[in-house]
């Protein structure tokens, strides 16, 4: 398979000098023709040849390239910036080598669990192989756009959006971070290699549940958070009750039988685990009243 190659180039200033010589000689011959048809024809031919050669002048700006084609045959690529002259018969296809941003709007896809989510990506890319970009795909810019969407859908199908039961159990789109972005970058690099595109960076820019399930998932997240908080509260309350009973027993502040201990534990657990401030009832009598 043919690959990118550098084209031989001539300085544009030499080309300008050659064109001026053609025009100068043509004008001089025209002034000396003395209405000689052959001399006039030769003069006009020189002037026309100079004008035709002027079509070969071209400027290559920094981070720009030109693919040269002669009668359907690839002749090379110019990647050096400057002023040049090439064969006027060459078809020149300019391709930018600058880095470009693709900020795709969020699209609706299904994650690994089948939940509809909205996901968007940002892609930074540049053309690395001009031959592939020019000839292996029809439109390399459109190719990047379509393949980025395809890679995004494939990535979403490999990971769940979130894991409510155990966040450490499986990598998710929300918690994956650099690892998920790296996976996306590799996927895009493999797909865009066909068009000679180099992926500089790829990352998820937008991630959310689709509108039809967003409300339900929000309630689920809230319920999960409440359960997790309650588990911590109960765990702490049990430790505090255990410590209180242990301290009362060691310091012999009060002698509690099993029934009183159970009542004390029940009251402490209510106070410590309640989601609202408790209202105490003060007993001004004895412990048995």
Residue, then its C-alpha position, 0 to 999 in steps of 0.5 A: x500500500x502506498x504511503x505518504x512521501x515528501x515531494x521535491x520542491x522548487x523555491x517560489x522565487x526561482x519560479x517568479x524569476x523564470x516567469x518574469x524571464x518568459x514574459x520579458x522575452x515574450x514582450x521583447x520578441x513582440x516588439x521586434x516582430x515587425x508584424x511578422x506572424x511567426x514572431x508574434x505567435x512565438x511572442x504570444x506563446x512565451x507570454x502564455x507559457x509564463x502565465x501558465x507557469x504562474x499557476x505553479x506558485x503556492x504558499x504553504x503556511x505553518x502547520x499546513x500541507x499540500x498533497x500533489x496529484x498528477x493525472x490521478x497519480x500521487x506525487x507526494x506531500x509538501x509539509x515545509x512552510x514557505x513559498x514554492x513553485x511546483x508543476x502547474x499540472x499538479x492538482x494541489x489539495x491542502x490539508x491542515x496539520x493543526x490540532x482540532x477540537x471536536x465537541x460532540x453534543x450529548x447523545x442518548x445511549x444505553x450503558x452496560x445495564x441497559x439504562x438510557x444515559x446522555x453522554x458527550x465527548x471532547x476529542x482533540x485530533x490532528x492529521x498525521x498521514x496526509x496520504x490516508x486522510x486524502x485517499x483512504x477516506x472520502x471526507x476525513x473530517x466527517x469520518x472523525x465525527x461519525x467514528x467518535x459517535x460510534x466509539x462513544x456508543x461502544x464505550x458506554x456499552x462496556x461500563x454501567x453508569x454507576x454502581x449503587x450497591x458497591x462502588x468498588x465492585x466494578x468500574x463505572x462511567x461516573x467513577x472511572x475517570x482517567x481509565x475510562x477516558x484512556x479506554x475511549x482514547x484507545x478506541x478512537x485511535x484504532x478507528x481513526x488510524x485508517x484516516x491517518x488521524x492522531x488522537x491527542x486527547x479524548x475525554x467524557x465531557x457530559x454524563x447524565x441519566x436520560x430525562x425519562x429515568x433521571x427522576x427515578x435514579x435521583x430518588x434511588x441515589x438519595x435512598x442509597x445515601x440515606x441507607x448508608x448514612x443510617x448504617x454509619x449512625x447505627x454503628x456509631x450509636x452501638x459503639x457509644x452505648x457499649x462504651x457508656x455501659x462499660x464506663x458505668x460498670x467500671x466506675x460503679x456509678x450505678x448498679x443496673x440489672x438486665x431490665x434497666x440495661x435494656x431500657x437504657x440501651x433502648x432510650x440511648x438508641x432512640x436518641x442517637x439514631x433519631x433523625x429529629x431532636x428528641x424531647x427528654x422526659x425528666x423523672x423527678x421521683x425515684x428510679x422506680x416511679 
